[in-house]
Amino acid sequence: MTRLTVDAVYEYMDGVCFKKGPPGTVGVETEWLVVEPGNPAGHVSLNRVQALMSAAGSFPAGSKLTFEPGGQLELSSRPMPGAEAACRSMRADLAHTRRRLAAGGLALAGMGIDPHRGPLLQETAERYTCMFAYFGAKGLPMMCSTASVQVCLDIGADHTDVVWRWRLAHALGPMLVAAFANSPIHSGRRTGLRSTRQALWSNLDPGRTFPVPAHGAEDRGAEDRGAEDPAAAWAGYALDAPLMLMRDGRGGWTANPGLTFREWLDKGEPTQEDLSYHLSTLFPPVRPRGWLELRMIDALPDPYWPVPVAVAAALLDDPVAAEAAGAAVAPCADRWAEACRDALTDPALARAAKSCFAAAHAALARQGATSLARLVADYAERYVERGRCPADDVLDPPRGPAPPDRMPHPIEEELSWLSRN
């Protein structure tokens, strides 16, 4: 195999990780905790889940099924033309999954971190074995107990568009963490955070989990718009990140070899295949993979998991909404810690979220995405306009009964048992 050079790494980032094209395609990855109703503290065997799903047949909308180390179930949609199509396809495949699991006495729970069960490593594929060897016990909660909604959007049409979308995606990150925070309890105890999941990921290994050097959202007409190169920033991040594992020359792998990819490259050993694998072990909140993968959003239950997909796609793909969002999030683009701890009780994040949800709703209405616009408005009324997030339903349950014209949402049923413990 051809050995890599530094120049080849930069070329790979520009041509593969930052592959350009007109925006508009949307993908969604939903991760779920698998539970046995009536026994929320009991771990569900991954073998049991896999056996049920292996008999489920193909997914009607073609989603890909995978499993995380603790047995979390993940569905990844095909790339679709817009958020509405992506959410429609995911709904179909989730319904298919739920029917199969229900036949075996199991269900999906949409929460950012397991609120009752401690971490249990169940998936022993080589990748996860090496990941555990690298992180040690401190990595188990992240690996085995967390779940998210990941939104996948196009990189951009040209360099100017790429720079703008890269900046805006990063600047939106804290607002998205805060608005959808849904992980205040782990292993039966309050953590003091509203998004414990994002805090775990962020603090685990800064060289591979902190944001790639990002910039506050600015006007598209800024004079310095051509001076930045997101692909080069990603290349530098990857080169300086510590290796999680490397080939040992005997057909196996060595975990945590104690050097960065740049140092390995200086030895003249890694190949393009090694680079590709190394990139898969980096987990910043915005990860370029030929598309922008937004990884900072806690898992949510029905009916609300499509809301972050709709909001993120509208704010990045609709030019009017993007301009409004850029201005709204500029004052809080670096408030990652506050987003994890305070969510929308932070005044700056609350103001940004209100403006962003209004802009997203207007964009969805312009696009004719009526059902998504209605769901975004419902979520905004229930949470954003009140300075709340789903985590607050556990930490500070709403007072009084639901209005007579509104039945409780499933999130209330899914979380209600927590408030009794």
N, C-alpha and C positions, 0 to 999 in steps of 0.2 A: 504494500500500500504506500501511496505517496505521503511523505512526511509533511507536516504543516510548517508554514512560516508565519510570522506576525502579519505580513501583508495578506496572506491567504485567509487568516482569521478575519481581518477587516473586510475583505471582499465577501466572505461568507455572510457576515452580518448584514452587509448592504444588499446582497442579492437574494438571500434566503429569509433571514429574520425580518428584514424590512422590505419585503417584496411589495412593490407599489401597484395600485390599481384603484379604480373609482370606488369610493365608499358606498355602502348600502347592504352588503351581506352581513348577516347576523347569525351567530351560533350561541348556544347556551349549554352549560354543563351544570347539572344539578346533583349535589351530593346529599345523601340521606342517611340518618341513623336507622338501623333496622331493629325493631322492638317487638316484644311479645305483649300484646295488650293485657293489662291486668298484672303484669310482672315487670314493671319498668326498671327494676334494679338487677334483673337477670341478664347476663350476656347471652346473645344469640349466636349459636355456632355458625361460622362462615360456611362450613360444609353443608349445613342444613339449607342455608340461603342459596348456595350455588346449585344444590340439587333441585330445589324448586324452580330456579330460573333456567336451568338447562333444559327443563321440560316445557318451558313457556313458548318455544318457537321463536320465529323472527319477530322483530318489533314492527308494528304497522307503519311507522314513519321513519324507520331506519336508524334509530339511535344506536350508539355503541355502549355496551354494558361493560363496566370494569368494577373492581373492588379495591378499596383502600386498605391499609394494613390492619386496622381494627375491625374490619368487616363492613365499613360504610359502603353503601351501594352508590355508584355513580352512573348517570346516564348522560351521554354527550350527543347532542343533536347533530344532524348534518348541517352544513352551511345553508342558510335560507335567505330569500330576498326580503329582508326586513324583520323587525321584531315580532310583528303579528304572526307571520308564517312560522318563525322559529318557536314561538310559544305554543302555537297550535300543534305543531308536530311533537313538541315535548309533552304537552297534555295527553296526546294520544298514547305515547309510549309509557308515560307514567301510569295511566289508567290500566294499560296492559300489565305493567309490573305489579301494581297493587292487587289486581285480580288474582294473579298467580300466587303472590305472597299470602293473601287472605285465605286462599285454599289450604295453605299450610299453617294457618294460625298466626301469621306475622303481619306487621304493618310498617309503613315508613313514617318517620318523625322528622320534621323540618326544623332543626335547631342548630345554632352555630357550634355548640359544644355539648357533649353528652352531660345532661344535668344530674344524672343519678349514678351512672356506672363509672368506675375508674377505668383507665386504659388497659386493654388486653391485646397484645400483638397476636394476630391470627393468620395474616397473610405472610408466608415465609419465602416468597420469591426472592431471588438473589438481590434484586434492587432494594427491597425493604430490609433484608438482613444486613446489607452494607450500610443502609441509612441508619439502622439502629446502632450498629457498631460505631458509626461516626458521631451521632448525637448522644448516645448513651441514654440512660433512664430519663434525663430531662427532656428528651425528644418524644417520649411515648405519648403524652397528652396530645401534642400536635399531630402525630402520626395516626393515633388510634381513636381519638375522641372528637375530632373536629369535622365540620361539614360546611360547605359554602355553596353559593350560587356564583358561577363564573360566567361572565359575559364576554363574548369574542366578537370583535369589530375590526373592520379593515384598517390597514396601516395608513393609507392616504394615497391620493392620486399622483402627487409629485412631491418634490422635496419640501416646498413651502407648506403644503398641506400636511405632510408627515410631521414637520416641526410643530405646527399648530396643534395637531391632534395628540402628539406625544406630550406636549406641555399641558394641554387641557385634561387629558386622562389622568395625569399625576395630580393636577390641582383639584380635580373632582374627588380624588381618593378619600380624604378625610370626611367630606360631606357624605359620601356613600357609606363609609363605615358607620357614621353617626346615625344616619337616617334609617339604616336597616340592622342596627345592633340587636342581636338576639342570642346572647350567650353570657348571662350574668351569673350562672350557677354551674359548678362542675363537681362531680362526685358528691352531690348532696349539700354542698356548701356555697354560700355566696362568695364571690371572688373580689368584690369591690370594684368590678369593671362591668361595663355594659356589653362590650365586645371582647370577651376573654379570648376568643379564637384569634382575632387579628393581633391582639397583644402578644399571644404566644408565638405566632408566626414572626412578628416583627423582632422580638427580642431573642429569639432562639440562636441565631447565627448572623449577625449584621452583615457580614461579607457576602451572604447569599440571600438574605431576606429583607434587607433595607431597600427602600426605593432606589432605582437607578438614578444618578444625578439628574434632577428634573428642575423645571423652571415654572414660575407662576404663569398662569394664562395671561396672554397679552393680545392686543389687537393684531389681526392678520397683517395689517399694514406697517407693523413695527419695523424700523430701519434695520434692526439687527437680525431680521428673520432668517437671513441666509447664512448667518455666522455659526449656527449650531449644526451639529451632526448627531442625531440620536443613535444612528448605527454605530458611530465611533464611540459614543458613550457606553453603549451596550457591550461593545468589544472590550473596552477598558475594564468594565465591571466584571466581565467573564474571565478575562486574563488574570485579574488580581484576586479572584475568588479562590478560596482553598479547595483543593480536590476532595471530593467525598470518597472516591475510590480510584484505583488505577490498575491496569493489567499487570500481573506479576511475572509475565514471561513464561509461565508454565500452564497457561490456559485458564488460570483463575484470576481472582481479583484481590487486591489489598485495600482494605478500608482505611481511611484517614492516613494517607501516606506522609502528611506533614509538609506539603508544598503547594504552591498555587499552580494554576494552569500555565501561567507565564513561565514559572520556574521549570515546569515539566517541558514546556516548549523549548526552552533554552538548551535542554538536553537533547533536542532533536528527535524525540520519541513519539509524541502523539500524532494520530491520524485525524482525518476529518470525521470519521466515525466516533473517535474519542471526544472530539469537540462537541458533536451533536449530543452525545450522552451527557457530557459535562453540563451543557445548557439545560438539560432536563432536570438537573439537580439544583438549579438556581430558582428561587421562589420569591422574587420581588412582587410587590402588589400590582404592578403593571409589567407584564412579561411579553416581549415581542417574539412571535413564533411564525412569522409570515402574516400574522394578524396581531392585534392588541388583545391580550388576555387580561381582563380585569379580575383580580383574585382577592379583593379586599372585602367582599360582601358575605355576611353571615347567611347560612341556610335559613330559609323561611318555609312555612307550611303553605298548603292551599288555604285561601285562594291567592296568597300574596307573592309567591315566588316569582311570577312574571313581572312584578312591578319594577325591580331593579333592572331587568332586561330592557323593559320599555323606556325607563328613565335614562339609562346610560346610552342606549342607542339614539334616542331623540336628542340628547344634549350633545352628542358627538357628530351625528350625521345630518342634523337639520341646521343650516347655516344661521338662521335667526336665533334658534335656541342656543346654539354654540356661543354666539356673541354674548347673549344674556348670561349664560352660565359662566363664561370666562370672567366677566365683571363681578358676578356674585361670589365666586369662590376665591378670588384673588386675596382677600384679607385673611383667609383661613386655610390656605393651600398647604401649610406646614403643620397643621394642628392634628397630627396623627395620634399623639398620646391623649390629647383632650377628647378626640373622637372615641377612642377605646374606653376611656374612663367616664366621660360626662355625656357623650352622645349629644342629643339636641337640647340638653340643659345648658350647654355652652352657648352663650348668646350669638357669637359670631357664626358658629355652625348652624344654629337655628335660623338666622337670617338668610344664610346662603341656601339652606335646604328649601325654605319657603319660595325663594326666587327661582331656584332650579326646578322644583316640582311644577310651579306655574308655567315656566317656559316649556318643560317637557309635555305637560298636558296640552298646551296650545299647539305644539308641534304635532302631537299625535292626532289632535282634532283636524289639523290641516291635511294630514295624510289620509284621513278617513279611517283611522284605526280606532273605531268607536268603542269597542269592548275594552281595549287596553286603556284608552283615555278615561273611561268610566272607572276602571279599577285603580288607576293612578289617583284620580280624584277622591275615591273612597279611602285609599290609604292616606292621602294627604290630610283629609278631614279627621281621620281617626288618630293619626300620629303627628304628622309634621306640623300642622297648624296649631297643635296643642303642645309643641315642644317635647314630644314623647317618641319613643321607639318601642318595638316589641319587647325588649328587655324590661321596660317599665311595667308591662302587664304582670310581671312576676314581682319586681321590686316594690312597686307601688300600684296595686291593682286599682282599676277605675272604680270610683265610688258609685253605688246605686245600681239598679238594674239597667239593662240595655233599653234604649228607646223602643216604644211599642211597635214601630215600623221596621225594626231591624233585629234580626235574630243574631245571637252571638256568632262571631266568626270561628272557624275551626281552630285558630290559634289559641282562643280562650280555652277550648276543650283540651287542646294538646298540652297546655301549660298549667291548667287549673290544679292538677294534683301537686304541682310544686309548691303552691302557696299554702298547702296543708301540711308541708313537711318542714 
